[in-house]
Protein backbone atom coordinates (compact mmCIF):
# COMPACT_ATOMS: atom_id res chain seq x y z
CA UNK A 1 0.00 0.00 0.00
CA UNK A 2 2.82 2.38 0.83
CA UNK A 3 4.49 1.82 -2.57
CA UNK A 4 1.22 2.58 -4.36
CA UNK A 5 0.91 5.81 -2.38
CA UNK A 6 4.48 6.82 -3.23
CA UNK A 7 4.13 6.01 -6.93
CA UNK A 8 1.08 8.26 -7.22
CA UNK A 9 2.92 11.21 -5.75
CA UNK A 10 4.77 13.54 -8.07
CA UNK A 11 8.05 14.24 -6.31
CA UNK A 12 10.16 16.62 -8.35
CA UNK A 13 12.85 17.43 -5.78
CA UNK A 14 14.51 15.27 -3.19
CA UNK A 15 12.65 13.60 -0.36
CA UNK A 16 13.33 11.09 2.37
CA UNK A 17 10.30 8.79 2.77
CA UNK A 18 11.51 6.70 5.70
CA UNK A 19 9.68 6.71 9.00
CA UNK A 20 10.96 7.74 12.42
CA UNK A 21 10.15 4.27 13.77
CA UNK A 22 12.06 2.60 10.94
CA UNK A 23 15.13 4.67 11.70
CA UNK A 24 14.69 4.28 15.46
CA UNK A 25 14.37 0.50 15.14
CA UNK A 26 17.58 0.23 13.19
CA UNK A 27 19.52 2.46 15.57
CA UNK A 28 18.27 0.40 18.53
CA UNK A 29 19.44 -2.76 16.75
CA UNK A 30 22.84 -1.15 16.31
CA UNK A 31 23.05 0.14 19.86
CA UNK A 32 21.88 -2.91 21.78
CA UNK A 33 22.89 -5.86 19.61
CA UNK A 34 25.55 -5.01 17.05
CA UNK A 35 27.60 -2.61 19.21
CA UNK A 36 28.13 -5.15 22.03
CA UNK A 37 28.89 -7.83 19.44
CA UNK A 38 31.35 -5.42 17.84
CA UNK A 39 33.22 -5.08 21.11
CA UNK A 40 33.35 -8.85 21.56
CA UNK A 41 34.45 -9.48 17.94
CA UNK A 42 36.91 -6.55 17.82
CA UNK A 43 34.81 -4.53 15.41
CA UNK A 44 33.85 -7.22 12.90
CA UNK A 45 30.13 -6.37 13.13
CA UNK A 46 30.55 -2.59 12.82
CA UNK A 47 30.61 -2.84 9.02
CA UNK A 48 27.31 -4.71 9.07
CA UNK A 49 25.71 -2.11 11.32
CA UNK A 50 26.92 0.67 9.08
CA UNK A 51 25.52 -1.12 6.05
CA UNK A 52 22.09 -1.61 7.70
CA UNK A 53 21.72 2.08 8.54
CA UNK A 54 23.14 3.32 5.24
CA UNK A 55 20.92 0.95 3.24
CA UNK A 56 17.82 2.22 5.07
CA UNK A 57 18.68 5.86 4.37
CA UNK A 58 19.54 5.32 0.69
CA UNK A 59 16.62 3.00 -0.09
CA UNK A 60 14.19 5.54 1.36
CA UNK A 61 15.53 8.51 -0.60
CA UNK A 62 13.75 9.78 -3.71
CA UNK A 63 15.48 12.21 -6.06
CA UNK A 64 13.54 13.72 -8.93
CA UNK A 65 10.79 11.12 -8.58
CA UNK A 66 13.27 8.23 -8.75
CA UNK A 67 14.08 6.06 -5.76
CA UNK A 68 17.70 5.32 -4.90
CA UNK A 69 18.90 1.85 -3.96
CA UNK A 70 22.07 0.59 -2.35
CA UNK A 71 23.52 -2.45 -4.09
CA UNK A 72 26.22 -3.10 -1.54
CA UNK A 73 27.62 -6.49 -0.66
CA UNK A 74 28.40 -7.02 3.02
CA UNK A 75 31.40 -9.27 2.36
CA UNK A 76 33.00 -6.66 0.10
CA UNK A 77 32.40 -3.92 2.70
CA UNK A 78 33.75 -6.14 5.45
CA UNK A 79 36.95 -6.89 3.48
CA UNK A 80 37.37 -3.18 2.67
CA UNK A 81 36.87 -2.37 6.36
CA UNK A 82 39.69 -4.73 7.28
CA UNK A 83 41.98 -3.01 4.75
CA UNK A 84 40.99 0.41 6.10
CA UNK A 85 41.61 -0.73 9.70
CA UNK A 86 45.05 -2.03 8.73
CA UNK A 87 45.86 1.29 7.03
CA UNK A 88 44.80 3.14 10.17
CA UNK A 89 47.04 0.90 12.30
CA UNK A 90 50.04 1.10 9.95
CA UNK A 91 49.84 4.90 9.70
CA UNK A 92 49.37 5.26 13.49
CA UNK A 93 45.92 6.74 13.00
CA UNK A 94 46.85 9.32 10.36
CA UNK A 95 44.76 7.56 7.70
CA UNK A 96 41.65 8.31 9.77
CA UNK A 97 42.81 11.58 11.33
CA UNK A 98 43.51 13.23 7.95
CA UNK A 99 40.17 12.06 6.57
CA UNK A 100 41.36 9.45 4.08
CA UNK A 101 39.31 6.71 5.76
CA UNK A 102 36.09 8.74 5.67
CA UNK A 103 36.57 9.73 2.03
CA UNK A 104 37.37 6.14 1.01
CA UNK A 105 34.31 4.85 2.87
CA UNK A 106 32.03 7.47 1.31
CA UNK A 107 33.42 6.70 -2.16
CA UNK A 108 32.68 3.01 -1.60
CA UNK A 109 29.07 3.69 -0.57
CA UNK A 110 28.55 6.16 -3.43
CA UNK A 111 29.92 3.66 -5.94
CA UNK A 112 27.22 1.19 -4.89
CA UNK A 113 24.27 3.57 -5.21
CA UNK A 114 21.97 3.62 -8.24
CA UNK A 115 18.41 4.41 -9.17
CA UNK A 116 15.87 1.64 -8.54
CA UNK A 117 13.57 2.64 -11.40
C-alpha positions as CSV (number, residue, x, y, z in Angstrom):
1,X,0.0,0.0,0.0
2,X,2.8,2.4,0.8
3,X,4.5,1.8,-2.6
4,X,1.2,2.6,-4.4
5,X,0.9,5.8,-2.4
6,X,4.5,6.8,-3.2
7,X,4.1,6.0,-6.9
8,X,1.1,8.3,-7.2
9,X,2.9,11.2,-5.8
10,X,4.8,13.5,-8.1
11,X,8.0,14.2,-6.3
12,X,10.2,16.6,-8.3
13,X,12.8,17.4,-5.8
14,X,14.5,15.3,-3.2
15,X,12.6,13.6,-0.4
16,X,13.3,11.1,2.4
17,X,10.3,8.8,2.8
18,X,11.5,6.7,5.7
19,X,9.7,6.7,9.0
20,X,11.0,7.7,12.4
21,X,10.2,4.3,13.8
22,X,12.1,2.6,10.9
23,X,15.1,4.7,11.7
24,X,14.7,4.3,15.5
25,X,14.4,0.5,15.1
26,X,17.6,0.2,13.2
27,X,19.5,2.5,15.6
28,X,18.3,0.4,18.5
29,X,19.4,-2.8,16.7
30,X,22.8,-1.2,16.3
31,X,23.0,0.1,19.9
32,X,21.9,-2.9,21.8
33,X,22.9,-5.9,19.6
34,X,25.6,-5.0,17.1
35,X,27.6,-2.6,19.2
36,X,28.1,-5.1,22.0
37,X,28.9,-7.8,19.4
38,X,31.3,-5.4,17.8
39,X,33.2,-5.1,21.1
40,X,33.4,-8.9,21.6
41,X,34.4,-9.5,17.9
42,X,36.9,-6.5,17.8
43,X,34.8,-4.5,15.4
44,X,33.9,-7.2,12.9
45,X,30.1,-6.4,13.1
46,X,30.5,-2.6,12.8
47,X,30.6,-2.8,9.0
48,X,27.3,-4.7,9.1
49,X,25.7,-2.1,11.3
50,X,26.9,0.7,9.1
51,X,25.5,-1.1,6.1
52,X,22.1,-1.6,7.7
53,X,21.7,2.1,8.5
54,X,23.1,3.3,5.2
55,X,20.9,1.0,3.2
56,X,17.8,2.2,5.1
57,X,18.7,5.9,4.4
58,X,19.5,5.3,0.7
59,X,16.6,3.0,-0.1
60,X,14.2,5.5,1.4
61,X,15.5,8.5,-0.6
62,X,13.8,9.8,-3.7
63,X,15.5,12.2,-6.1
64,X,13.5,13.7,-8.9
65,X,10.8,11.1,-8.6
66,X,13.3,8.2,-8.8
67,X,14.1,6.1,-5.8
68,X,17.7,5.3,-4.9
69,X,18.9,1.9,-4.0
70,X,22.1,0.6,-2.3
71,X,23.5,-2.4,-4.1
72,X,26.2,-3.1,-1.5
73,X,27.6,-6.5,-0.7
74,X,28.4,-7.0,3.0
75,X,31.4,-9.3,2.4
76,X,33.0,-6.7,0.1
77,X,32.4,-3.9,2.7
78,X,33.8,-6.1,5.5
79,X,37.0,-6.9,3.5
80,X,37.4,-3.2,2.7
81,X,36.9,-2.4,6.4
82,X,39.7,-4.7,7.3
83,X,42.0,-3.0,4.8
84,X,41.0,0.4,6.1
85,X,41.6,-0.7,9.7
86,X,45.1,-2.0,8.7
87,X,45.9,1.3,7.0
88,X,44.8,3.1,10.2
89,X,47.0,0.9,12.3
90,X,50.0,1.1,9.9
91,X,49.8,4.9,9.7
92,X,49.4,5.3,13.5
93,X,45.9,6.7,13.0
94,X,46.9,9.3,10.4
95,X,44.8,7.6,7.7
96,X,41.7,8.3,9.8
97,X,42.8,11.6,11.3
98,X,43.5,13.2,7.9
99,X,40.2,12.1,6.6
100,X,41.4,9.5,4.1
101,X,39.3,6.7,5.8
102,X,36.1,8.7,5.7
103,X,36.6,9.7,2.0
104,X,37.4,6.1,1.0
105,X,34.3,4.8,2.9
106,X,32.0,7.5,1.3
107,X,33.4,6.7,-2.2
108,X,32.7,3.0,-1.6
109,X,29.1,3.7,-0.6
110,X,28.6,6.2,-3.4
111,X,29.9,3.7,-5.9
112,X,27.2,1.2,-4.9
113,X,24.3,3.6,-5.2
114,X,22.0,3.6,-8.2
115,X,18.4,4.4,-9.2
116,X,15.9,1.6,-8.5
117,X,13.6,2.6,-11.4
